[in-house]
Amino acid sequence: MQHRLRFFASCAGLACLLGCGSNSSAVSQSIASLRAVARPSGRTVGAAISASRLDDAVYAAAAREFSTTTPENELKWGPVEPEPGVFSFDGADRILALAAENDMRMRGHTLVWHSQLPDWVKAISDRDELIAVIERHINEVVGRYRGRIYAWDVVNEAFTDWRGPPMGQTERPPEFDPHLRGTHPSDTDPMYADLNAGTNGLDSVFGRVIGPEYVELAFRLAHAADPNALLFINDFNAEGLGAKSDALYRFVSDLKAAGVPIDGVGLQMHISAETMGDRTTANIVQNMQRLADLGLQIHITEFDVSLCGTLSLEERRTLQTNRWREIAEACVNQPACTAITTWGIADPNSWRDRECSVGAERSEPLLFDLNYQRKPVYGTFAAALQHDPVPAAATQH
């Protein structure tokens, strides 16, 4: 088949190819699989998988490159409990079957998230009722996969982003600092509706109705449902050093001090080739270290690198390649960073592939191209995964 992935064994291995001066495209095609490259360091490398695409043999073949799977949407609240007490696990079960058949592990994503909720959850205004609904949901979902899903994103995107002053003003109100969504009255104020862009909304029914303690509640319920699963809080724009990562760091520090059963922080790592902001590689390394110093694991949970920008395409491709390499090296040099997951497999699967505002240019954020062929950046990423790695910390309780 024209688009069939090519898996070639190399007698000399990746190190020889690099040492002999082969280009990254040749390296990409010579690697057995990403899971094989990552295995010696004790880390896993995964991808977000869509059950609806598994009938495509080429997609399924590419999925087997990885050592872990994350259901892209199948375990979010809306798809899994569309009506009160009515659960649908067909999609998640299909992805789990792929994992079981191919010696892969599965991450669960996600239990409590303010987005992609069914309307009946968003309409709940009684605190006790919402607590009971969360308890039923977590018990049912985590309990079903007890011992079969090794890690969960228990709470997803709980924090608002840092926001500048409102239009026409020079001062920033305190509530514009990053905080748990829904816990400040301004989060539902129509005056601030224009500030939601890029933050995935300011409101959360969980923060608004229950308060900040909903996070601790979710972690304790998930731990009770599966004491051996690793439990993570997952967020975006908190990978480097800045107001949001500082807020998240303080919050998880308090959770640890309170004895909440949290095992790690998921850093989504939706980044760009050209624009870094506070998410420079140096800042990401420092942030990983301070989280590790708390005794937490770090998972890079939704890695992709957008090609959008204003520099020449050649310059942006170079920057994109550098970012893939630098983030992989940051993880393999940090024992507490035990897993890297890309958000999707091939460019056409990515929600970011059409985000560029310049013409019809694609952002090409993943490791496989439109035809599920390994891109040159695949070889760079794979090489970084095995570049003098520091052994990963233990990933089980």
N, C-alpha and C positions, 0 to 999 in steps of 0.2 A: 504493500500500500504506500502511496506517495508520501503521506503524512505520518507514516508509522515512526515512532520514536526509535532512535538507534542507540542500542546499548552495547558498547564494545568493551571487552575486557582488555586491559593493558598490562603486558607482562612486566613493564618497568614501573608502572604506576604514575600517579599524578606528579610526584616530585621529580621524576626523570623528565617528564614532558616539559615542566617548567624550567628545569635546569638546562635542557637541550635547546631552549629558546623557541619552542613552539608558540604560535599565537593563541589567544584565548578562545578563538572559535574551534581550533583543533583540540584544545584541551577540553572544551565543553563536550565534544562528541566522544571523547575517549574514556570518560568517567563511567564506572559501573552504575552508580546511583548516589544521590545526595546522602541517603541514609548510611551507605557504606563509608563515605568520606567522614561523616560526623561521628560515627560509632566509636572510634578509638578514644576520643576525648570524653566519652560518657554523656554526650549531649544528644538530644533529639532534634531533628529538623522536620518540620511538618508543613501542612498546607490546609487552608480552609477548603472544604469539599462540599459540592452541591449534589444531593442525591439524584436530582432530576437529570444530571449530566452523565450519570454512571452507565447509561446504555450506550454511550459513545465509547467504543473500544479504545480509541486513541486517548481520550480523557482519562479513562480508567487506568490505562497503562502508565500515563504520566503520574497519576495519583500514587502508584506503587513505588515511585521514586523515594517517597518520604517515609519516615519512621513513625509519624503521628498524623492523625487527622483531626480536624475541628469541623463540626457541622456548621456550614455558613449561616443558615437560617433555621434549620430544622429543630433546634432546641430552644429557640427564642419563645417567649411566652405566647405570642399571638398564634404561631403555627402549632404549638404543642398543647395549649389549653384554650381553644377558641371560644368555648362556652364554659360556664362554671362547672367544674368537676368533670368535664368531658375532655379526655386526653387523646392525642393522636401521636403515635410514635413511629409510624411507618417509615418516614424519611430518615430519622435518626437511626432506626434499627438497620436500615439498608447500609448506611455508612459504617455502622459498627460491624456489620457482617463483612464488609470489605476489609476493615482493620483486622478482624479475627482471622480471615483467610490468608492474610499476607503478613502476619507477625508484626502488626502495627499497633500502637496505642492510640487512645482517643481522649481528646480534651473536650469538656463540656462547655458550651457557650450558648446562652448565659442564663442564670436563674432570675436575677432581679435587675431590670433595666427599665428606665422610664420610657424608652422608645419601643416601637413595634409591639405595643400592648393592645389587646382587644379592648373595645370600647367599654365593655362591662367592668373591667378593672379600673380604667381611667375614671369611671363614674362613681366609684366608691368614695364616700365622704366620712364614713364612720371608722374611727381608729380601730376599735376592737374587731370589726368586720374585716378590715384590710389585713390586720395581723393574722387572723384565722385563715384568710385566703392565701397569704404567703406561706403559712405553715403547711396547708394542704398541698400547695403547688410544689414546694421543695421536698416534702416527704414523698410525694408521688414520683417526681422526676428523678431525684437523686436515689431514692430507694429502688426504683426500677433498675438502675444501672450500677447499683452497689457492687464494687469489686470489678467492674468492667470499664468504667471511665476513671482514669487515674488522676485527673485534675479538673477542677471547675473554675470558671470565671463566675464567682458567686454574685458579685455586684459589678455592674458595668457602667462606665461613664457617669459616675456619681457627682463629679465636680463640674462647676461652670468654668468657663475660660476667664482669664483676665480680660477686662474690658476698659477701653479708654473713656474719656468724658462723653456725656451725651452731646448730641449735635448742638453746636452753638454755645457750649459751655466749656470752661477751662478746668473746672474742678471735678474730680472723680468722687462720687459718694462711696462710703465704705462698703456698701453692699455690692459694689462692682469688683471687689476682690474675689478671687476664686473661693467658692464655698459649696456645700452640698446643695444640689439642685432642689428647688422647691421649699427651702427652709427660710427664705426671706420673702416678705410681702412683695418686693419688687419683681420677684420671679414670675409673677402672674399679672404684673401691671401692664396694661396695653401701651402705656407710654414708652416702654422699653421693647416693644415687639420688634422694632427694626434692628435691635441688637442681637437677635437670635441667630443671624446668619453665621454659619461656621461653628456654632456651639451645640448644634443638635437640640436646640430648645433650652430654655432656662428652667422650666417647671418640671417637677417630678411628683406624681401622686404619692409616692412613698415618703419623700421628704416633707411634703406639704401636710399630709394627713397624719403620719406617724411621728415625724421628726427624725433627727440624726440617728437615733437609736435603731432605726430599721436596719442599718448596716450590721451592727452587732447581732441583731436578731437573726438575720439571714445566715451569717457565718455559723452561729451556734446551731441553727436548725440543720444546715448542710453537714456539719460535723457529726451531729447525732444520727443523721440518715446514712452516712458512710464515714466512719472514723478514720479510714485509711486513705481517703481521697485527699489530694493536695488542694488547698482552697486559696483563691487569688481574688484580689480586687484589680480591675482592669480599667485603664483610661488612656486617653489620647492627649497630645500636647503637654504631657508631663514627663517626657523622656529626658529632657535636659535640665538646666538650672533656671528657674524662674518662679513667678508667683504661684502658678498652678502646681508645679512639682513640689514647691515648698509646702503648700497647703496639704497635698497628698502625703508628703513625708511626715508632717506633724500628725496627721490623722492616723496613719498606720502605726506611728510610734505610740500614740495613745491606745490604740487597739491592742498592741502587744503588751503594753504596761497593764492593761485591764484583764489580761489573760484570754482575750478573744482568740479562737483557734484559726488564725490567719497564717498561711504558709508562705505567701509571696505576693508580689506586685507584677501585674501584667503591663508592660509598656507596649502600646500598640505599634508604634513606629511607622505611622503613615507620614513619610517625609518626602522632601523634594530634592532634586539634584542641585538646583540653582539657589534656592532660598533656604537658609538654615535658621535664622532667628536665634533663639536661645538653645537650639538643639544642635549645636556643634558637637563633633565627636568628643572633644575634650569634656564638654559639659555632660554628655551622656555617660562617659566613663566615671566622672565624679558622682553623678546621681546614682549610678549602679552601686558604687562603693558605699555610699551612705546607707542605701537600703540593705546591702549585704551586712553592714555593721550592726544592723538591727536584728540579724539572724534570719532575714527573709531571702527566699529565692526570687530570682528575676526570670520571667519568661518574656521574650519578645513575641508578641502574640498575633500581630496583624501586619507584618512587614511588607512594605512596597515602597518604591522610589519613583515619584512622578518625574517625567521628562519636561514638563511645562516650563516655560521661561522665555527670556528675551535674548539670551546669548545665541550664538550660532548653534545649529544642531550638533555639529561635531564637538563643540565645547561642552554642551550639555550632556552628551553621551559619555564623555570623559568624566565629568563630575558625577553622573549617575553610577558609573562603574566604581568610582572611588568610594561613594557612599555605601554601596553594597559591601565592598571589601572592608571598609572601616568599621561598620556596625558588626559585621561577622567577627572581626578581630577583637572588637571590644567585648563581645560575649565570650569568645574562647579564652580570653585573658582574664576573665572574672569567674572564679569557681562557683559563685552563687548564680551565675547565668547558666541555666541548665537546658534551655529549649529556645529554638527559633522557629516561628511559624510564619509563612507568607500568606497574605490574604488573597487566596486564589492560586491557580496554577499557571494559566496562560493569560496574556494580555486581554483577549476578548472577554474573559470571565470577570475582569476587574471593574468595580463601580467607578474607578478613577480613570479608566482608559479614555474617556471622552470629556475630561474636565478642563482641558486646555482651552483657552479663550481665543487663541490665534488660529483662525481658519478652521480647517478640518483636521489639524494635527492631533495625533494620538499621544497619550502620555506614556504608553509602553512601560507600565510600572513593575512588571513581573519577570520571571526568569525564562518563560517559554513564549514564543511568538504566536502569531495568529494561526499558524499551522501546527502548533504544539511541538515545534522544533526548539531545541535548546539554543538560547541566545548566547553570544560571546560572553555576556556578563555572568552567565551561569558558571563558566569556568573560573572566573575571578572569585565569585562567591564560594565555590567549592574549594578552591585553593586556600582561601582565608580560613575556612572551617578547620583545616588541618595544619595551619601554619603555627607550629610550636605551641599547641594549646596547653593551657593549664587544666588539669583534670577537673571535671565538674564535681560539685558537691553531691552527696547522696540525694536521691529524688523520692525517697519513700520515708514514711514516718518510722 
